[in-house]
Amino acid sequence: MKLKSFFSVPRNLAALIVWAALIAATLGGFIWRTVEFTTQSMETGWYLHKVQHTVFGLLGISAVFAAEFVFRFRAPLPVEICVSAFAFSANVLGNVYDLYGMIDVWDWILHACSGVVFSAAGIGLALALLRNQPAGTRKTISVLLFALLITLALGYLWELFEFTVDTVSPTSSAQEWADGVIAELPDGTFIVSNKRGTALVDTMMDMFLMLCGSLVLLIPMTALFFKKPAAMSAFDFRPLPPFRKKKKDDKTDDLADEQTDETE
């Protein structure tokens, strides 16, 4: 598809505008933090943290569109926007613009929203995998269960990632274990504010909020899909034709057409 015809489609133009706005806001935050660093208002380690999450933000915002291009599918516009906005909120708003520090519940908000976003994407992925299956109760249940389970699996993988980061880097507190440390004793043990450990509480709360976010979407969708199965198509990942390699005969025809045009 030529660029002109691609951007003549309103949904494609809307996706481009949202993507460009998020990228611009990300680069704006990076420039702001760079100015702070160059004027010696920010320490080097903290600035590198901002740079790291700027890169993560740029990659996350573009990830869904890159996946569509590589794997040849088109997700619904709301899913594209929500996935990109979530990556922007987590990396850029949270770390570059410091909303994690400014809003105490920002992490909780993101985990709850991630349940909604990943469940919506999970429905679309399930529909793509079950595309050739006949419509009916079994397919509807399978789609909903797949969306729920893949959301919980992603939540588990994220918490595993945070645990790994905290294990590899002793100064890291991604799971907020440091918030509960009152004192360290000479024998290497700690006095903590919570007998279960703040890291465990943080992990379980994150996964619980993700489950709640998922159910906020899936419960009403369950009622809707059983009443009107065709409504599932709103989440469908539409397959795109694979890349077609230009054959030698096609190139010969194109050359002949160009020569004809020159003659005329």
Buried (B, 14 or more C-beta within 10 A) or exposed (E): EEEEEEEEEEEBEEBEEBBEBBBEBBBEBBEEBBEBBEEEEBEEEEBEBBBEBBEBBBEBBBEBBEEBEEEEBBBBBEBBBBBBBBBBBBBBBBBBBBBBEEEEEBBBBBBBBBBBBBBBBBBBBBBBEBEEEEEEEEBBEBBBEBBBEBBBEBBEEBBEEBBEEBEEEEEBBBBBBEBBBEEEEEEEEEEBEEEEBBBBBBBEBBBBBBBEBBBBBBEEBBEEBEEEBEEBEBBBBBEEEEEEEEEEEEEEEEEEEEEEEEEE
